[in-house]
Amino acid sequence: MYALVEILGKQYKAQEGATLKVDKMDIENGQEVTFDTVVAFKDGEKSVFGTPYVDGAKVVATVDELVKGKKIKVFKFHRRKGYRRTQGHREKYSMITIKEIKA
């Protein structure tokens, strides 16, 4: 059984017990969060697709930790002008574990 759920504007495939890396959420570690924006749901041979969301379907997850992604370097350069700029950053992500899928 799995569900396609929309979290902060992006869609993820959620299965019970799976760990997902989503964009940073302002929720403390260990707290439970419920997503009711389920786009599609599949249980065996039964498939349900929402318009835009499935009524009554929810995904319950817990927030595990906050992690940083790989460093991204941004380099700007204009040839023959002596213009060089280097900038970098690391995106922050929340690791969530799917507890259950309610349909």
DSSP file (Angstrom, degrees, kcal/mol; ACC not computed):
  #  RESIDUE AA STRUCTURE BP1 BP2  ACC     N-H-->O    O-->H-N    N-H-->O    O-->H-N    TCO  KAPPA ALPHA  PHI   PSI    X-CA   Y-CA   Z-CA
    1    1 A M              0   0    0      0, 0.0    15,-0.5     0, 0.0     2,-0.3   0.000 360.0 360.0 360.0 135.5    0.0    0.0    0.0
    2    2 A Y  E     -AB  15  42A   0     40,-2.1    40,-2.7    13,-0.1     2,-0.3  -0.972 360.0-153.1-149.7 164.6    1.3    3.5   -0.8
    3    3 A A  E     -AB  14  41A   0     11,-2.2    11,-3.4    -2,-0.3     2,-0.7  -0.988  17.9-131.5-138.7 146.6    0.0    7.0   -1.3
    4    4 A L  E     -AB  13  40A   0     36,-2.4    35,-2.8    -2,-0.3    36,-1.3  -0.904  36.4-175.3 -97.0 117.7    1.2   10.0   -3.3
    5    5 A V  E     -AB  12  38A   0      7,-2.6     7,-2.6    -2,-0.7     2,-0.6  -0.901  23.8-133.5-121.5 143.8    1.1   12.9   -1.0
    6    6 A E  E     +A   11   0A   0     31,-2.6     2,-0.5    -2,-0.4    31,-0.3  -0.856  25.7 179.5 -98.5 119.8    1.8   16.6   -1.6
    7    7 A I  E >   -A   10   0A   0      3,-3.2     3,-1.6    -2,-0.6    16,-0.2  -0.976  70.0 -20.9-124.6 117.5    4.1   18.1    1.0
    8    8 A L  T 3  S-     0   0    0     -2,-0.5    -1,-0.1     1,-0.3     3,-0.1   0.857 128.8 -48.2  52.4  41.6    5.0   21.8    0.8
    9    9 A G  T 3  S+     0   0    0      1,-0.2     2,-0.3    -3,-0.0    -1,-0.3   0.420 121.0  97.1  86.0  -1.3    4.2   21.9   -2.9
   10   10 A K  E <   -A    7   0A   0     -3,-1.6    -3,-3.2    13,-0.0     2,-0.4  -0.912  68.3-126.7-121.1 150.4    6.1   18.8   -3.9
   11   11 A Q  E     -A    6   0A   0     -2,-0.3     2,-0.3    -5,-0.2    -5,-0.2  -0.780  26.7-179.0-100.6 138.7    4.8   15.2   -4.4
   12   12 A Y  E     -A    5   0A   0     -7,-2.6    -7,-2.6    -2,-0.4     2,-0.7  -0.953  30.6-120.8-133.2 150.4    6.3   12.2   -2.6
   13   13 A K  E     -A    4   0A   0     -2,-0.3     2,-0.5    -9,-0.2    -9,-0.2  -0.845  34.4-161.6 -91.4 116.2    5.5    8.5   -2.6
   14   14 A A  E     +A    3   0A   0    -11,-3.4   -11,-2.2    -2,-0.7     2,-0.3  -0.885  15.1 172.6-108.2 123.7    4.7    7.5    0.9
   15   15 A Q  E >   -A    2   0A   0     -2,-0.5     3,-2.1   -13,-0.2    83,-0.3  -0.936  45.8 -89.7-122.0 150.3    4.8    3.9    2.2
   16   16 A E  T 3  S+     0   0    0    -15,-0.5    83,-0.2    -2,-0.3     3,-0.1  -0.369 113.8  13.8 -62.0 130.9    4.4    2.9    5.8
   17   17 A G  T 3  S+     0   0    0     81,-2.8    -1,-0.3     1,-0.3     2,-0.1   0.319  96.5 131.2  87.9  -7.8    7.8    2.8    7.5
   18   18 A A    <   -     0   0    0     -3,-2.1    80,-2.6    80,-0.1     2,-0.5  -0.456  51.6-136.9 -79.8 151.6    9.6    4.7    4.8
   19   19 A T  E     -D   97   0B   0     78,-0.2     2,-0.4    -2,-0.1    78,-0.2  -0.940  20.7-165.8-109.5 127.7   11.8    7.7    5.5
   20   20 A L  E     -D   96   0B   0     76,-3.0    76,-2.6    -2,-0.5     2,-0.7  -0.883  17.6-142.0-115.8 144.5   11.4   10.8    3.3
   21   21 A K  E     +D   95   0B   0     -2,-0.4     2,-0.2    74,-0.2    74,-0.2  -0.910  35.7 168.5-104.3 106.9   13.7   13.8    2.8
   22   22 A V  E     -D   94   0B   0     72,-2.5    72,-2.6    -2,-0.7     3,-0.1  -0.684  42.5 -75.5-114.7 167.4   11.4   16.8    2.4
   23   23 A D  E    S-D   93   0B   0     70,-0.2    70,-0.2    -2,-0.2    -1,-0.2  -0.199  73.2 -70.1 -58.7 155.8   12.1   20.6    2.4
   24   24 A K        -     0   0    0     68,-1.3     2,-0.4    69,-0.1    -1,-0.2  -0.217  52.1-162.6 -56.7 129.6   12.6   22.1    5.8
   25   25 A M        -     0   0    0      2,-0.2     2,-1.8    -3,-0.1    -1,-0.1  -0.912  24.3-126.2-112.8 141.9    9.5   22.2    8.0
   26   26 A D  S    S+     0   0    0     -2,-0.4     2,-0.4    68,-0.0    -2,-0.0  -0.396  72.2 114.8 -85.7  60.8    9.1   24.4   11.0
   27   27 A I        -     0   0    0     -2,-1.8    -2,-0.2     4,-0.0     3,-0.1  -0.986  68.3-111.1-130.3 139.7    8.2   21.5   13.3
   28   28 A E    >   -     0   0    0     -2,-0.4     3,-1.5     1,-0.1    35,-0.3  -0.265  43.4 -87.8 -69.9 156.2   10.2   20.2   16.3
   29   29 A N  T 3  S+     0   0    0      1,-0.2    35,-0.2    33,-0.1    -1,-0.1  -0.351 111.2  23.1 -63.1 141.1   11.9   16.8   16.2
   30   30 A G  T 3  S+     0   0    0     33,-3.8    -1,-0.2     1,-0.3     2,-0.1   0.280  90.6 128.9  87.9 -10.8    9.7   13.9   17.4
   31   31 A Q    <   -     0   0    0     -3,-1.5    32,-2.4    32,-0.2     2,-0.4  -0.459  57.4-123.2 -79.4 152.7    6.4   15.7   16.7
   32   32 A E  E     -E   62   0B   0     30,-0.2     2,-0.4    -2,-0.1    30,-0.2  -0.747  26.5-170.6 -95.5 141.0    3.7   14.0   14.7
   33   33 A V  E     -E   61   0B   0     28,-3.2    28,-2.8    -2,-0.4     2,-0.5  -0.985   9.9-149.7-133.6 143.3    2.3   15.7   11.6
   34   34 A T  E     -E   60   0B   0     -2,-0.4     2,-0.5    26,-0.2    26,-0.2  -0.950   5.0-161.1-117.3 130.1   -0.7   14.8    9.5
   35   35 A F  E     +E   59   0B   0     24,-2.9    24,-2.4    -2,-0.5   -28,-0.1  -0.945  13.2 176.2-109.6 123.5   -1.0   15.4    5.7
   36   36 A D        +     0   0    0     -2,-0.5     2,-1.1    22,-0.2    21,-0.2   0.269  57.5  98.3-107.1  10.1   -4.5   15.4    4.2
   37   37 A T        +     0   0    0    -31,-0.3   -31,-2.6    22,-0.1     2,-0.6  -0.486  49.5 162.0 -95.1  62.9   -3.3   16.4    0.7
   38   38 A V  E     -B    5   0A   0     -2,-1.1    16,-3.0    19,-0.4   -33,-0.3  -0.756  19.1-175.2 -87.2 119.4   -3.2   12.9   -0.7
   39   39 A V  E     +     0   0A   0    -35,-2.8    11,-2.7    -2,-0.6     2,-0.3   0.878  67.8   0.8 -82.9 -41.1   -3.2   13.0   -4.5
   40   40 A A  E     -BC   4  49A   0    -36,-1.3   -36,-2.4     9,-0.2     2,-0.3  -0.974  59.9-160.3-148.3 158.5   -3.5    9.2   -5.1
   41   41 A F  E     -BC   3  48A   0      7,-2.5     7,-2.9    -2,-0.3     2,-0.4  -0.998   4.2-171.5-144.7 134.8   -3.8    6.1   -3.1
   42   42 A K  E     +BC   2  47A   0    -40,-2.7   -40,-2.1    -2,-0.3     2,-0.4  -0.990   8.9 172.2-134.9 127.5   -3.2    2.4   -4.1
   43   43 A D  E >   - C   0  46A   0      3,-2.9     3,-2.0    -2,-0.4     2,-0.5  -0.875  68.2 -58.4-133.2  99.0   -4.0   -0.7   -2.0
   44   44 A G  T 3  S-     0   0    0     -2,-0.4     0, 0.0     1,-0.3     0, 0.0  -0.538 122.7 -13.6  67.9-118.0   -3.4   -3.9   -3.9
   45   45 A E  T 3  S+     0   0    0     -2,-0.5     2,-0.5    -3,-0.1    -1,-0.3   0.578 118.0  96.0 -91.5 -12.2   -5.6   -3.8   -7.0
   46   46 A K  E <   -C   43   0A   0     -3,-2.0    -3,-2.9     2,-0.0     2,-0.4  -0.696  51.3-179.6 -87.2 124.5   -7.6   -0.8   -5.7
   47   47 A S  E     -C   42   0A   0     -2,-0.5     2,-0.4    -5,-0.2    -5,-0.2  -0.981   6.6-171.8-123.8 135.6   -6.5    2.6   -7.0
   48   48 A V  E     -C   41   0A   0     -7,-2.9    -7,-2.5    -2,-0.4     2,-0.4  -0.995   2.7-167.0-128.3 129.9   -8.1    5.9   -6.1
   49   49 A F  E     -C   40   0A   0     -2,-0.4    -9,-0.2    -9,-0.2     2,-0.1  -0.957  15.0-137.1-118.7 134.7   -7.2    9.2   -7.7
   50   50 A G        -     0   0    0    -11,-2.7     4,-0.3    -2,-0.4   -11,-0.1  -0.422  13.7-122.4 -89.4 162.7   -8.3   12.6   -6.3
   51   51 A T  S    S-     0   0    0      2,-1.0     2,-0.1    -2,-0.1   -12,-0.0  -0.688 105.4 -34.9-131.0  80.4   -9.6   15.7   -8.0
   52   52 A P  S    S+     0   0    0      0, 0.0    -2,-0.3     0, 0.0     2,-0.3  -0.981 145.4  12.6 -86.8 -18.2   -7.3   17.3   -6.8
   53   53 A Y  S    S-     0   0    0     -4,-0.1    -2,-1.0    -2,-0.1     2,-0.4  -0.872  76.9-107.6-122.4 155.1   -7.1   15.4   -3.5
   54   54 A V    >   -     0   0    0    -16,-3.0     3,-1.1    -2,-0.3   -16,-0.4  -0.652  39.9-119.7 -79.0 127.7   -8.7   12.1   -2.2
   55   55 A D  T 3  S+     0   0    0     -2,-0.4     3,-0.1     1,-0.2    -1,-0.1  -0.502  90.6   5.2 -70.9 131.1  -11.4   12.7    0.3
   56   56 A G  T 3  S+     0   0    0      1,-0.3     2,-0.4    -2,-0.2    -1,-0.2   0.383  95.2 127.2  82.1  -4.0  -10.8   11.3    3.8
   57   57 A A    <   +     0   0    0     -3,-1.1   -19,-0.4   -21,-0.2     2,-0.3  -0.715  32.3 174.1 -91.0 137.1   -7.3   10.0    3.0
   58   58 A K  E     - F   0 102B   0     44,-2.8    44,-3.1    -2,-0.4     2,-0.5  -0.977  24.3-148.7-140.5 152.5   -4.5   11.1    5.4
   59   59 A V  E     -EF  35 101B   0    -24,-2.4   -24,-2.9    -2,-0.3     2,-0.5  -0.993  14.2-157.6-121.9 124.8   -0.9   10.3    5.9
   60   60 A V  E     +EF  34 100B   0     40,-2.7    39,-2.6    -2,-0.5    40,-1.5  -0.887  21.9 163.8-105.4 130.5    0.5   10.4    9.5
   61   61 A A  E     -EF  33  98B   0    -28,-2.8   -28,-3.2    -2,-0.5     2,-0.4  -0.921  29.3-134.0-140.6 163.0    4.3   11.0    9.9
   62   62 A T  E     -EF  32  97B   0     35,-2.2    35,-2.4    -2,-0.3     2,-0.6  -0.951  23.6-122.5-119.6 144.3    6.8   12.0   12.6
   63   63 A V  E     + F   0  96B   0    -32,-2.4   -33,-3.8    -2,-0.4    33,-0.2  -0.754  30.1 179.4 -86.0 121.8    9.6   14.5   12.1
   64   64 A D  E     -     0   0B   0     31,-3.2     2,-0.3    -2,-0.6    -1,-0.2   0.948  51.0 -32.4 -89.3 -59.9   12.9   12.8   12.9
   65   65 A E  E     - F   0  95B   0     30,-0.9    30,-2.8   -36,-0.1     2,-0.5  -0.965  49.8-107.9-157.8 168.0   15.7   15.3   12.4
   66   66 A L  E     + F   0  94B   0     -2,-0.3     2,-0.3    28,-0.2    28,-0.2  -0.932  40.6 178.8-105.9 125.7   16.9   18.3   10.4
   67   67 A V  E     - F   0  93B   0     26,-2.8    26,-3.4    -2,-0.5     2,-0.4  -0.852  23.4-128.1-125.6 161.0   19.7   17.6    8.0
   68   68 A K  E     - F   0  92B   0     -2,-0.3    24,-0.2    24,-0.2     3,-0.1  -0.868  22.2-136.6-107.3 143.8   21.7   19.7    5.5
   69   69 A G  E     -     0   0B   0     22,-3.0    -1,-0.1    -2,-0.4     3,-0.1  -0.078  43.5 -60.0 -82.4-171.7   22.2   18.7    1.8
   70   70 A K  E     -     0   0B   0      1,-0.1    21,-0.5    20,-0.1     2,-0.2  -0.351  64.7 -93.1 -69.6 153.8   25.3   18.8   -0.3
   71   71 A K  E     - F   0  90B   0     19,-0.1     2,-0.5    -3,-0.1    19,-0.2  -0.483  36.5-153.0 -71.2 134.9   27.0   22.2   -0.8
   72   72 A I  E     - F   0  89B   0     17,-2.8    17,-1.9    -2,-0.2     2,-0.5  -0.947   6.4-154.1-110.1 125.0   25.9   24.0   -3.9
   73   73 A K  E     - F   0  88B   0     -2,-0.5     2,-0.5    15,-0.2    15,-0.3  -0.856   3.8-161.9-103.0 133.8   28.5   26.4   -5.4
   74   74 A V  E     - F   0  87B   0     13,-4.5    13,-2.8    -2,-0.5     2,-0.5  -0.970  11.4-175.3-113.7 121.1   27.3   29.3   -7.5
   75   75 A F  E     - F   0  86B   0     -2,-0.5     2,-0.4    11,-0.2    11,-0.2  -0.973   6.2-168.0-124.0 122.5   30.0   30.8   -9.7
   76   76 A K  E     + F   0  85B   0      9,-2.9     9,-2.2    -2,-0.5     2,-0.3  -0.877  13.0 173.4-109.6 143.5   29.5   34.0  -11.8
   77   77 A F  E     - F   0  84B   0     -2,-0.4     2,-0.5     7,-0.2     7,-0.2  -0.978  22.0-167.4-154.7 130.2   32.1   34.9  -14.5
   78   78 A H  E > > - F   0  83B   0      5,-1.8     3,-1.3    -2,-0.3     5,-0.9  -0.988  34.2-123.1-117.3 121.4   32.4   37.6  -17.2
   79   79 A R  T 3 5S+     0   0    0     -2,-0.5     5,-0.0     1,-0.2    -2,-0.0  -0.318  86.3   4.2 -68.7 144.9   35.3   36.9  -19.6
   80   80 A R  T 3 5S+     0   0    0      1,-0.1    -1,-0.2     3,-0.0     0, 0.0   0.577 111.9  86.8  61.6  14.1   38.0   39.5  -20.1
   81   81 A K  T < 5S-     0   0    0     -3,-1.3    -2,-0.2     2,-0.1    -1,-0.1   0.491  94.8-120.8-117.4  -8.3   36.4   41.8  -17.5
   82   82 A G  T   5 +     0   0    0     -4,-0.5     2,-0.7     1,-0.2    -3,-0.1   0.718  63.9 143.8  73.8  20.1   38.1   40.5  -14.3
   83   83 A Y  E   < + F   0  78B   0     -5,-0.9    -5,-1.8     2,-0.0     2,-0.4  -0.842  12.7 152.1-100.1 115.1   34.6   39.7  -12.8
   84   84 A R  E     + F   0  77B   0     -2,-0.7     2,-0.4    -7,-0.2    -7,-0.2  -0.984  13.3 176.6-141.1 130.3   34.4   36.5  -10.7
   85   85 A R  E     - F   0  76B   0     -9,-2.2    -9,-2.9    -2,-0.4     2,-0.5  -0.999   7.2-168.2-134.8 131.6   32.0   35.9   -7.9
   86   86 A T  E     + F   0  75B   0     -2,-0.4     2,-0.3   -11,-0.2   -11,-0.2  -0.978  14.3 163.3-121.0 131.8   31.7   32.7   -5.9
   87   87 A Q  E     - F   0  74B   0    -13,-2.8   -13,-4.5    -2,-0.5     2,-0.3  -0.985   8.5-179.0-142.6 149.0   28.9   32.0   -3.5
   88   88 A G  E     + F   0  73B   0     -2,-0.3     2,-0.3   -15,-0.3   -15,-0.2  -0.973   5.4 175.5-147.6 161.8   27.6   28.8   -2.0
   89   89 A H  E     - F   0  72B   0    -17,-1.9   -17,-2.8    -2,-0.3     2,-0.4  -0.979  23.4-130.8-158.3 165.7   24.9   27.4    0.3
   90   90 A R  E     - F   0  71B   0     -2,-0.3   -19,-0.1   -19,-0.2     2,-0.1  -0.993  25.2-131.2-125.5 125.5   23.5   24.2    1.7
   91   91 A E  E     -     0   0B   0    -21,-0.5   -22,-3.0    -2,-0.4     2,-0.4  -0.429  19.4-132.1 -71.5 147.9   19.8   23.4    1.6
   92   92 A K  E     - F   0  68B   0    -24,-0.2   -68,-1.3    -2,-0.1     2,-0.3  -0.871  25.7-174.4-104.7 137.2   18.1   22.3    4.8
   93   93 A Y  E     -DF  23  67B   0    -26,-3.4   -26,-2.8    -2,-0.4     2,-0.5  -0.910  20.1-135.6-128.8 153.9   15.8   19.3    4.8
   94   94 A S  E     -DF  22  66B   0    -72,-2.6   -72,-2.5    -2,-0.3     2,-0.6  -0.934  16.3-143.1-107.2 133.4   13.6   17.5    7.3
   95   95 A M  E     -DF  21  65B   0    -30,-2.8   -31,-3.2    -2,-0.5   -30,-0.9  -0.864  24.6-176.0 -94.3 122.3   13.7   13.8    7.6
   96   96 A I  E     -DF  20  63B   0    -76,-2.6   -76,-3.0    -2,-0.6     2,-0.5  -0.927  17.2-147.4-121.2 147.1   10.2   12.3    8.2
   97   97 A T  E     -DF  19  62B   0    -35,-2.4   -35,-2.2    -2,-0.4     2,-0.5  -0.951  20.0-128.6-112.8 128.7    9.1    8.7    8.8
   98   98 A I  E     + F   0  61B   0    -80,-2.6   -81,-2.8    -2,-0.5   -37,-0.3  -0.646  26.2 179.0 -78.5 121.6    5.7    7.6    7.6
   99   99 A K  E     -     0   0B   0    -39,-2.6     2,-0.3    -2,-0.5   -38,-0.2   0.913  60.3 -16.5 -88.1 -52.2    3.8    6.0   10.5
  100  100 A E  E     - F   0  60B   0    -40,-1.5   -40,-2.7   -84,-0.1     2,-0.5  -0.993  48.3-136.4-154.9 158.8    0.5    5.1    8.8
  101  101 A I  E     - F   0  59B   0     -2,-0.3     2,-0.5   -42,-0.2   -42,-0.2  -0.980  20.8-161.5-118.9 120.0   -1.7    5.8    5.8
  102  102 A K  E       F   0  58B   0    -44,-3.1   -44,-2.8    -2,-0.5    -2,-0.0  -0.884 360.0 360.0-104.9 129.2   -5.4    6.2    6.5
  103  103 A A              0   0    0     -2,-0.5    -1,-0.1   -46,-0.2   -46,-0.1   0.375 360.0 360.0-121.0 360.0   -7.9    5.8    3.6
